[in-house]
Amino acid sequence: MAGSGKVVTYGELDARSNRCARLFRSLGLRPGDSIAFCLENHPRFFEIAWAAQRSGLYYTPVSSRLTPGEIAYIVNDCGARVFLTSAHKADEAAGVRAQIPQATARLMLDGAADGYASYEDALRSESPEALADEREGQDMLYSSGTTGRPKGVRLPLSGQPAGTPPPLLQLMSHLYATGPETVYLSPAPLYHAAPMRFCMALHRLGATTVVMERFDPCEALRLIERHRVTHSQWVPTMFVRMLKLPEEERARYDLSSLRVAIHAAAPCPIPVKEQMIGWWGPILYEYYAGTEGNGFTAIDSVEWLAHRGSVGRALLGEIHIVGSQGAELPAGEIGGVYFAGGASFEYHNDPDKTAASRNEKGWSTLGDIGYLDAEGYLYLTDRKANMIISGGVNIYPQEAENVLVTHPKVADVAVFGVPNADLGEEVKAVVQPLDMGEAGPDLERELLDFCRDQLAKYKCPRSIDFAAELPRHPTGKLYKRLLKDRYWGGHATRIV
């Protein structure tokens, strides 16, 4: 653990996860049953995940940033019979307790509270020996809820003996040359898909994982130097924050051990990635995938410099670009991004959303929009839900966001549609400035001019509002819905 310095050895992880697996079994859980846990980035996070993974259970890590009602919704929806949390989340735990009746066992780490037994006490009577019938379990992760309530992604259990390598492990070994000597820096919340899955895949190899309790740009650079980190994974907002550090701060740290810097989860503006490659060298590796596992694209720095803006070619699944009428589109034309031949999945308790993610050919989509070039490289333009239709013209707000975030006075930005009586929608930006004291009409004009110098006027915001902080998930996803609701209040529909 990066902040506390707490170390968990593989011997401890093995023994503790066995004890926890036996605890789950003693509570009546059998393969195919579910648990849920809501923790900060905690040194015992992985023993709980591994206990479920090696005993054939479904396990749902719940965002530690949610309210009690939101936590309870996920715990109930995933069917968890056991719920675990920590003393750090005691206030939320108190609010959740009465709302999760089917979770008949409730456990708390680092203490106990009304309605919660001590996790550590419960573990003491369990044996550190492995269960005799170990088999692979499966995470069941919930979407971040950027539109509507989150939905669980349920993949079928493999039924394989515990220790069977998952596809992700083979992919990581092939793409990123990971092994026992790997030192992996994980700067994001572990309840998110990529940090948890990548760390657990590396555990299978005997690698070292360095987990940050929370992201800080200077601390991340210091940790690379201190631990001689070889591999890491980031989201673009982290790149932006590191790039906007003073030059002397960026140059202070020895980053020479870093061989692979992986990024995903959100689109990376071309200028930001160019600057990162210029700083760290051609060690950036990007991928595009979803929790659903229906497809996977990848691209390294050399390929990207020849196909700037691309998220790569398909390594899992076959990409198809589909138009609004359902026909497949040729190279260069923008449409919905679909995968054929990927993993089967369903959205738990939501057959309508599951059906909506497929077309008549059985291809599945994550709701993203993009196009393929002649060589089969995929370029994402936006999410379908974010598209602005102004005067009948489709506008993809990611274009303006990618421009504005490169301005030296901008820390973060969101672009979306707001009501316009004549056009239906008009383009609005909300900017988080580096210095909130500069927010005002002069900065608004400066940013509008900056955007119009690089994009067609109709793609640029008509106006800019300022906020001290945008509602961004730690994994990089922006909760645009929360911003849009401020402007669409009083409108019964999105049609003006």
C-alpha positions in Angstrom: 0.0 0.0 0.0 1.6 3.2 -1.3 0.6 5.6 1.5 0.7 3.4 4.7 3.6 1.2 3.5 1.6 -1.9 4.6 2.9 -5.0 2.9 0.9 -8.2 2.2 3.0 -11.2 1.3 1.8 -13.9 -1.0 1.9 -16.3 2.0 -0.4 -14.0 3.9 -2.7 -13.5 0.9 -3.0 -17.3 0.4 -3.7 -18.1 4.1 -6.1 -15.2 4.6 -8.1 -15.8 1.4 -8.4 -19.5 2.4 -9.7 -18.5 5.8 -12.2 -16.1 4.2 -13.3 -18.8 1.6 -14.0 -21.2 4.5 -15.9 -18.4 6.3 -18.1 -17.9 3.3 -18.7 -21.7 3.1 -19.6 -21.8 6.8 -22.1 -19.0 6.2 -23.9 -21.3 3.7 -22.5 -19.9 0.5 -22.0 -22.4 -2.4 -20.6 -22.0 -5.9 -22.8 -19.5 -7.9 -23.9 -17.5 -4.8 -23.0 -13.9 -4.4 -21.2 -11.6 -2.0 -20.7 -7.8 -2.1 -18.1 -5.6 -0.4 -17.7 -1.8 -0.1 -14.2 -0.8 0.9 -11.7 2.0 0.3 -8.4 0.9 -1.2 -7.7 -1.4 1.8 -4.8 -3.9 2.4 -7.4 -6.7 2.9 -9.4 -5.9 -0.3 -7.7 -8.7 -2.3 -8.1 -11.4 0.3 -11.8 -11.0 0.1 -11.8 -10.9 -3.7 -9.5 -14.0 -3.9 -11.6 -15.9 -1.3 -14.7 -15.5 -3.6 -12.7 -16.1 -6.8 -11.2 -19.4 -5.5 -14.5 -20.7 -4.1 -16.7 -20.3 -7.2 -18.7 -17.3 -6.0 -19.8 -14.1 -7.7 -18.4 -11.1 -6.0 -19.3 -7.4 -6.4 -17.0 -4.6 -5.2 -19.2 -1.6 -4.6 -17.9 2.0 -5.1 -16.9 3.5 -1.8 -18.1 6.9 -3.0 -21.8 5.9 -3.1 -24.6 6.9 -0.7 -26.2 4.3 1.5 -29.2 4.1 -0.8 -27.0 3.6 -3.8 -24.9 0.9 -2.0 -28.1 -0.9 -0.9 -29.5 -0.9 -4.4 -26.4 -2.8 -5.7 -26.2 -5.2 -2.8 -29.8 -6.1 -3.3 -29.7 -6.2 -7.1 -26.7 -8.6 -7.2 -28.3 -10.9 -4.7 -25.5 -10.8 -2.2 -26.0 -12.9 0.9 -22.9 -11.6 2.6 -22.0 -7.9 2.8 -18.6 -6.7 4.0 -17.4 -3.1 4.7 -14.9 -1.3 6.9 -14.9 1.0 9.9 -13.8 3.7 7.6 -17.3 3.4 6.0 -19.2 3.1 9.3 -21.6 6.0 8.6 -22.6 4.5 5.2 -22.7 1.0 6.8 -25.2 2.2 9.4 -27.5 3.6 6.6 -27.2 0.5 4.5 -27.9 -2.1 7.3 -31.7 -1.9 7.3 -32.0 -1.8 3.5 -30.3 -5.1 2.7 -32.5 -7.8 4.3 -31.2 -10.6 2.1 -27.6 -10.1 3.2 -28.0 -12.2 6.3 -24.3 -11.9 7.2 -22.8 -8.4 7.6 -19.1 -8.1 8.5 -16.9 -5.1 9.2 -13.1 -4.8 8.9 -11.1 -2.8 11.5 -13.8 -3.0 14.1 -17.5 -3.8 14.6 -20.7 -1.7 14.6 -24.3 -2.2 15.3 -25.5 -4.9 13.0 -22.0 -5.9 11.8 -19.8 -8.6 13.2 -16.0 -8.2 13.3 -14.5 -9.7 10.1 -11.2 -10.4 11.9 -12.9 -12.2 14.7 -14.9 -14.3 12.3 -11.8 -15.3 10.5 -9.8 -16.6 13.5 -11.6 -19.9 13.8 -11.2 -20.8 10.1 -8.4 -23.0 8.8 -5.8 -21.5 6.4 -6.0 -24.6 4.3 -7.6 -24.4 0.8 -11.1 -25.8 0.3 -11.1 -29.3 -1.2 -13.4 -28.3 -4.1 -11.9 -25.0 -5.2 -13.2 -23.7 -8.5 -13.0 -20.4 -10.3 -15.5 -17.7 -9.4 -16.3 -14.5 -11.3 -16.6 -10.8 -10.5 -19.9 -9.2 -11.2 -19.3 -5.5 -11.7 -21.7 -2.6 -12.0 -21.5 0.1 -14.6 -20.7 3.6 -13.2 -24.2 4.8 -13.7 -23.3 7.8 -16.0 -26.8 7.3 -17.4 -29.5 6.0 -15.1 -29.0 3.4 -12.4 -26.0 1.1 -12.7 -26.5 -2.4 -14.0 -24.5 -5.5 -13.1 -22.6 -7.2 -15.9 -23.0 -10.9 -15.3 -20.7 -13.4 -17.1 -21.2 -17.1 -16.8 -19.1 -19.1 -14.3 -16.5 -21.2 -16.1 -16.7 -24.1 -13.6 -12.9 -24.5 -14.1 -10.7 -25.6 -11.2 -9.2 -22.7 -9.2 -5.9 -21.6 -10.8 -7.1 -21.9 -14.4 -5.6 -18.9 -16.2 -8.2 -16.4 -17.3 -8.1 -14.9 -20.9 -7.0 -11.5 -19.5 -3.8 -13.1 -18.1 -2.8 -14.5 -21.5 -3.6 -11.1 -23.1 -1.5 -9.2 -20.6 1.5 -11.5 -20.9 1.4 -11.2 -24.7 0.8 -7.4 -24.9 2.8 -6.1 -21.9 5.4 -8.8 -21.2 4.3 -9.2 -17.6 5.9 -11.8 -15.2 7.1 -12.4 -11.7 9.5 -9.5 -11.9 6.8 -7.0 -12.8 6.2 -4.1 -10.4 2.8 -2.7 -11.2 1.5 0.7 -10.0 -2.3 0.9 -9.5 -3.3 4.5 -8.9 -7.1 4.1 -9.2 -9.9 2.7 -6.9 -9.8 -1.1 -6.8 -13.6 -1.4 -7.1 -13.3 -0.5 -10.7 -12.9 -3.3 -13.3 -9.4 -2.6 -14.7 -7.5 -2.0 -11.4 -9.0 -5.0 -9.7 -8.8 -7.4 -12.7 -5.2 -6.3 -13.7 -3.9 -6.6 -10.1 -5.5 -10.0 -9.7 -4.1 -11.2 -13.0 -0.7 -10.1 -11.9 -1.1 -11.9 -8.5 -1.4 -15.1 -10.5 2.1 -14.4 -11.9 3.7 -13.6 -8.6 4.2 -9.9 -9.5 4.4 -7.0 -7.1 1.4 -4.6 -7.0 1.8 -1.1 -5.5 -1.7 0.2 -4.7 -2.2 4.0 -4.1 -4.9 4.7 -1.5 -5.8 7.8 -3.7 -4.3 9.4 -6.7 -1.9 12.4 -6.4 0.2 13.3 -9.5 3.5 14.0 -7.6 3.1 11.0 -5.4 2.5 8.8 -8.4 5.8 9.9 -9.9 7.6 9.5 -6.6 6.3 5.9 -6.3 7.6 5.0 -9.8 11.1 6.1 -8.7 10.9 4.6 -5.2 9.6 1.1 -6.2 11.3 0.9 -9.6 7.8 0.4 -11.1 7.9 -1.4 -14.5 4.2 -1.3 -15.4 1.3 1.0 -14.6 -2.2 1.9 -15.7 -3.8 5.3 -16.0 -6.8 7.3 -17.2 -6.3 10.4 -19.3 -7.3 12.8 -16.5 -4.3 11.5 -14.6 -2.1 12.3 -17.6 -3.5 15.9 -17.7 -2.8 16.4 -14.0 0.7 15.2 -14.3 1.4 17.2 -17.4 0.2 20.4 -15.7 2.8 20.0 -12.8 5.6 22.5 -13.0 8.4 21.4 -15.2 10.9 21.2 -12.4 8.5 18.9 -10.4 8.1 16.6 -13.4 11.9 16.4 -14.0 12.6 15.7 -10.3 11.9 11.9 -10.5 13.7 9.0 -12.1 11.2 7.2 -14.3 13.6 5.1 -16.2 12.3 1.8 -14.7 8.9 2.3 -16.3 8.6 0.1 -19.4 4.8 0.0 -20.0 2.2 2.7 -19.2 -1.3 1.4 -20.0 -4.3 3.6 -20.4 -8.0 3.2 -21.1 -11.4 3.9 -19.6 -11.9 7.3 -21.3 -10.7 8.9 -24.6 -7.3 10.5 -24.5 -7.0 13.8 -26.4 -4.3 13.6 -29.1 -2.2 16.5 -27.8 -2.2 15.0 -24.3 -1.0 11.6 -25.6 1.6 13.3 -27.8 3.0 15.1 -24.7 3.0 11.9 -22.6 5.0 10.0 -25.3 7.3 13.0 -25.6 7.9 12.9 -21.8 7.9 9.1 -21.1 8.9 7.8 -24.5 7.1 5.3 -26.7 5.9 3.2 -23.8 2.2 4.1 -23.8 -0.2 1.2 -24.6 -3.9 1.9 -25.0 -6.8 -0.5 -25.1 -10.5 -0.2 -25.6 -12.8 -2.7 -23.8 -15.7 -2.9 -21.4 -16.6 -4.7 -18.3 -18.8 -6.8 -20.6 -15.8 -8.5 -22.2 -17.4 -8.5 -25.6 -14.4 -7.1 -27.4 -10.9 -5.7 -27.0 -8.7 -3.5 -29.1 -5.1 -2.5 -28.5 -2.5 -0.2 -29.9 1.1 0.7 -28.9 2.9 4.0 -29.2 4.6 3.3 -32.5 1.3 2.3 -34.1 -0.5 5.2 -32.5 1.9 7.8 -33.9 1.0 6.4 -37.3 -2.7 6.4 -36.5 -3.1 9.3 -34.1 -6.4 9.1 -32.2 -7.0 5.4 -32.8 -7.7 3.0 -30.0 -6.2 0.1 -32.0 -7.3 -3.0 -33.9 -9.4 -5.8 -32.5 -7.6 -8.6 -30.6 -10.8 -10.0 -29.3 -14.1 -9.9 -31.3 -14.6 -8.5 -34.8 -15.5 -4.8 -35.1 -18.5 -3.7 -37.2 -19.6 0.0 -37.6 -23.4 0.1 -37.9 -25.5 3.1 -39.1 -28.8 4.4 -37.6 -30.8 2.2 -40.0 -28.9 -1.0 -39.0 -26.7 -1.3 -42.1 -23.0 -1.9 -41.8 -21.0 1.2 -42.8 -17.8 1.3 -44.9 -14.4 2.5 -43.6 -14.4 6.2 -42.7 -18.1 6.5 -41.9 -19.2 7.1 -38.3 -21.7 4.8 -36.6 -22.3 2.6 -33.6 -19.4 0.4 -32.7 -20.4 -3.3 -32.5 -18.4 -6.5 -31.8 -19.0 -10.0 -33.1 -17.6 -13.1 -31.6 -16.8 -11.7 -28.2 -17.8 -13.0 -24.7 -21.4 -13.6 -23.9 -22.8 -11.4 -21.2 -26.1 -10.1 -19.7 -27.1 -7.1 -17.7 -28.4 -8.6 -14.5 -32.1 -8.1 -13.9 -32.4 -6.0 -17.0 -33.5 -8.1 -20.1 -34.4 -4.9 -22.0 -30.9 -3.4 -21.7 -29.4 -6.8 -22.5 -31.6 -7.0 -25.7 -30.8 -3.3 -26.6 -27.1 -4.1 -26.5 -27.5 -6.5 -29.5 -28.6 -6.1 -33.0 -30.4 -8.6 -35.2 -27.1 -10.3 -36.2 -26.2 -10.9 -32.5 -23.4 -8.3 -32.5 -23.1 -6.4 -29.2 -22.3 -2.8 -28.4 -21.2 -0.7 -25.4 -23.0 2.3 -26.8 -19.9 4.0 -28.3 -19.7 5.8 -31.7 -16.7 5.7 -34.0 -15.3 4.6 -37.3 -12.7 2.3 -38.8 -10.0 3.4 -41.2 -8.9 1.3 -44.2 -6.4 -0.7 -42.1 -9.0 -1.7 -39.5 -8.0 0.8 -36.8 -10.8 2.0 -34.6 -11.4 5.6 -33.8 -14.0 6.6 -31.1 -15.9 9.8 -31.6 -18.2 9.7 -28.5 -20.9 7.8 -26.7 -24.3 7.7 -28.3 -25.9 9.1 -25.2 -23.6 12.1 -25.3 -24.3 13.1 -28.9 -25.7 16.6 -29.3 -28.3 17.2 -32.1 -28.4 20.9 -32.9 -30.6 22.0 -35.8 -30.5 18.5 -37.1 -26.7 18.3 -37.1 -24.9 15.6 -35.0 -22.2 17.1 -32.8 -19.8 14.9 -30.9 -18.8 16.8 -27.7 -15.6 14.9 -27.3 -14.0 17.0 -30.0 -14.5 20.2 -28.2 -13.5 18.6 -24.9 -10.2 17.4 -26.4 -9.4 20.9 -27.5 -10.3 22.8 -24.4 -8.6 20.5 -21.9 -5.2 21.3 -23.6 -5.6 25.0 -22.7 -3.0 25.8 -20.0 -5.7 27.4 -17.8 -8.1 24.4 -17.9 -8.0 21.6 -15.3 -11.1 19.7 -16.6 -14.0 20.2 -19.0 -17.3 18.8 -19.9 -19.2 19.6 -23.1 -22.9 18.7 -23.6 -26.2 19.9 -25.1 -28.5 22.3 -23.4 -32.0 23.5 -24.4 -32.3 25.9 -27.3 -35.8 26.9 -28.5 -34.8 27.2 -32.2 -32.2 24.5 -32.5 -33.4 21.9 -30.0 -30.0 21.8 -28.4 -26.9 24.1 -28.3 -23.4 23.3 -27.2 -22.5 24.2 -23.7 -19.1 23.8 -21.8 -18.5 23.6 -18.1 -14.9 24.2 -17.3 -12.9 23.6 -14.1 -10.1 26.2 -14.3 -6.7 25.6 -12.7 -7.3 28.8 -10.8 -11.0 29.5 -9.9 -10.0 33.1 -9.3 -9.6 33.5 -13.1 -13.2 32.3 -13.8 -15.2 34.9 -15.6 -16.1 36.6 -18.9 -12.4 37.2 -19.9 -11.5 33.5 -19.5 -14.7 32.5 -21.3 -13.8 34.6 -24.3 -10.3 33.3 -24.3 -11.4 29.7 -24.3 -14.1 30.2 -26.9 -11.5 31.8 -29.2 -9.1 29.0 -28.5 -11.7 26.4 -29.5 -12.9 28.2 -32.6 -9.3 28.5 -33.8 -9.2 24.7 -34.0 -12.7 23.5 -34.7 -15.6 24.5 -36.9 -17.7 27.0 -35.1 -20.8 24.8 -34.9 -18.8 22.2 -32.9 -17.7 24.7 -30.3 -19.6 25.8 -27.2 -21.8 28.9 -27.5 -21.1 29.7 -23.8 -19.0 28.4 -20.9 -19.8 28.1 -17.3 -17.2 27.5 -14.6 -17.2 25.1 -11.6 -14.6 24.5 -8.9 -14.9 20.7 -9.6 -16.6 18.5 -12.1 -18.4 15.3 -11.0 -15.9 12.9 -12.4 -15.6 9.3 -11.2 -12.0 8.4 -10.0 -11.7 6.0 -12.9 -12.0 8.9 -15.3 -15.7 8.7 -16.3 -17.5 12.0 -16.2 -21.0 12.1 -14.7 -22.4 14.3 -17.4 -25.9 13.4 -16.4 -25.5 15.4 -13.2 -24.4 18.4 -15.1 -27.1 18.1 -17.8 -29.8 17.9 -15.2 -29.0 21.4 -14.0 -29.8 22.8 -17.5 -32.7 20.4 -18.5 -34.7 20.9 -15.3 -38.3 21.7 -16.1 -38.2 20.0 -19.5 -40.2 16.8 -19.6 -38.2 15.4 -22.6 -34.9 16.1 -24.3 -36.9 17.4 -27.3 -37.5 21.2 -27.1 
